Amino acid sequence: MNLQAQATARFESGPAQVSLLELYTSEGCSSCPPAEAWLSSLSQNPELWKAVVPVAFHVDYWDNLGWKDGFSSQEFTQRQRRYAANWGSGSVYTPGFVLNGAEWQGWGRAFAGNENLQPGKLIVLVTGSQIKVAFSPLRSGGPYSVEIAPLKMNATSRVTAGENRGRTLTHQFIAMNLVKADLSQSGENFGGDVSCSTDKANALAVWITRSGSLTPIQAAGGLLR
């Protein structure tokens, strides 16, 4: 069976690092719309998917302050708290950007890719809910894990309470779920087959970490349909 011929989508990186840009956000936070607007502008950037893979994680710690964000998840809040713990910080905030695992304050400016780091090539084949991942590091290493986030694009919400009351918010790159799996080693390459529902997703973000680490080392993604 030729999985590549059956695949409905194929995404791949070059050997140079494709950056994973995470935004921690909430519809209940009045400071978030400008950050989300900037993130949304990346959808028109020619470097999208080639140099940067954006993911918006909606957190739930604003949900009891007047407006419940329908895209929020406690899992995403816990992910942000793990980052904060890694940085020695006891608090989290929105909007909060994380670039390749590090706190990032550079949003609002043009995004520059990273040609200096060359972790290796990532190939992703999507066939329905089956995701085939192959990672070929340029230097021996491992073990590696993969994280996969189905993304919703062009979503709008009419907010009727809380800090953004009366506003209609538009979102891009919304993480709908987050699936993690360890990759198996075959010689100098690593791979795996991962089940991940993409039925309601418009795009997919996939990234590689060293097992047990939050820090992305290579990413790929793109539109599904």
N, C-alpha and C positions, 0 to 999 in steps of 0.2 A: 504493500500500500504506500503510495507516494503522498506523505502528509503535506509536503510543500505544494503539490498540485491541488490538494483539497482545501488548503488554508484560504479563509475569506479575507485575511489581512496578514501582512508581513511588515514588521518593523525591525530596523537594525541601526546600530551605532557604527561609527568608524572606530579605530583604535583610540582616538583622542577622547577625553572625558566629555560626555554629555551631562550637563549639570541637572540635578534635581532641585527644583525650587518649590518649597512648601510654604503655603500661607495658612496660618491658623487664624480663623475668623469666626464671626457670628452675626446673624441678622439682628441680634439684640444689642449690638454695640454701635453707637453712632460714629465712632472713629473708623469703622471698617469699610464703608462704601468707597472712600477714595483709594484705599489699598486694593480693593477688589476691582475697581475700575482700571487701575494700572495693570493688575494681573490680567484682566480681560483684554487689554490692549496687546498682549503678547500673541493673541490669536491672529493678529495681522502682521506679526513680525516674521520676516523670512527665515529667521534663525529658530523658529518654533520647531520642536522635535529634533532638529539637527544639532543645536547647541544647548537647548534648555527644554526640559520637560516640567511643566507647571502642574501642581496639585493643590487644591484648596481643601483643607480639612476644617470642617465646621465643628467647633467645640460646644460642649453643653453647659459650661458653667455660667452662661448668661441666661439660661432657659427659665430660671425662677424669678427673673427681674422684670416681668411684664410681657415678654414675648418668647414663645418657644420656637426655636429654629427647627424647621422640619428636616433639615439636612444634618443636624447635629448628632454626634455620637460620643458616648462616654469613652469608647476606645480611642478616639482621636484626641480627646482631652488627656488621657493617660499617656499617649504618645508624646504630646507636648510636654507633659510633666517629666517624662523620662529625659527628654532633651535638656530641660531646665536643670535637672539633677546632674546631668553630665557636665553642665557649665558651672555647677556650684551655686545655682540660683534657687531660692526657695519659693519663687513666684512665677506665674505665667501671665501672659497678657495678650490682648488682641488690639490691632492686627499685629501678628508676629510672623516674620519671615525667617525661614531657615534655608540656607544655600549649602548644599552638599554636607549637611550635618552640622553647620555652624550658624550661630545667630547672625543675621544679616540686616543691616540698616540702609542698604543701598537702593531700595526701591524708589521709583519715581524718576530714575535716570535710565539711560539706554543700557540694555543688558549686554554684557560682553561674555563670550564663550571662553572656555579654558582649553587652549591648545597645548599647554605645557605638560599636563598629566596625560599619560596614555596607558590606561589600565587594561585595555583589550577590547575585543569586539563582542557585542551582545546581539543575538538574533532572536526574534520572537515571532512565532507562527500562531495565529489564532484560527481555530476551527470550532465555531460555536462556543461552547463553554469550556473547551479544552485549549489550554495554552501550553505550547511547547517552547521551552527556553533553552538556549545554548549560549554559553559564555566561554570565550577563549582568551584567558589572560595572557598578556605579553610576558609577564614574569610568573614563575611558578608561585603558587600560594594556595590559599584555601584553608579550611573548607569555606564554601560560599553558600549564601541563601539568596532567594529571590522574593521580592515583594511586588504585588500586583494590585493596582487600584483601577477599577472601572470608573470612568469619569462621565459626568453629565454636563452637557454644554447648553448654553442659551436658556437657562432656567430663570423664570421671573417669580417674584413673590410680592404680594401686596401686604405690607405690614400694617396692622391695625392697632398695635399697642406697643408699649415700651419706648426706648430711645429713638427708634426710627419710625414711630407712628406716622401714618399718612404717606409714607414713601413706597414707591414700587422699586424693588431692588432686582437687578439683573446679575446673574452669576455665570461664570465660566469655570471649567476644570474642577467641578465639584467631585470630591471622592465619595462614591456611593458605598464602598466597602473596601476592606484591605485584607488580602489573602497572602499568607507567607508560607514558604516551603524551603526545605533544604535541597541543595543540588547534589547530584551524584557525580563522582569523578570517573572519567574514562581517559586514561593517559594524562595529557596536559589540559584536557578540556573538561567542562562541567556542564551538566544539563539536567533537565527534569520535565515531567509532564504534570501540569497543575490544573485542577478543576476550578473554574471561576466564572460565575454567571455574568454574561455581558448583554443579556436580553434588553435591559433598559439603558444601557450605556451608549454614548455617542463616540467615546474615545477610550483609550487605554494607556495607562502609565505603568512601566515596568522598570524596576531597578535592582541592582545587585549590591549586596553587602557581604562583608565577612560574617560568618555565622556568629550570632550573639551580639552583633554590633548594630547600632542605628545608622551609622554613617554610610551613605550611598557612595559607591565607587564607579558605577557606570549605569546609564539609564537609556531607555528607548521608549518610544510611544508614538501615537498618532491617532487619526480619526478611524473609527470602525465603519461608519456608514454616513 
